[in-house]
């Protein structure tokens, strides 16, 4: 999640994130970071985001 925080604007709350923000982050992981991201690492990061947002949704 630290990696997502380094990409996303920290002044915005988690509730203000849009799918466009998340899609931009995923694109950045693959293409804009300057460090290659293996398919396995990419898949792990996507899974982490899914689990995190599912957990947040469960909190209400």
C-alpha angles and dihedrals in degrees: 000000000000089000090054089049091054090055101039125068106265093206091070123081122239089250090061095060117113133202086253089060092050093045089050090052092051091049090049091052091057102035117009108043098081091229119089116247115209119223090248093052091045091051091048092052092048090050091049091054092048093050093046095051092043088053092049091049090052090056088063 
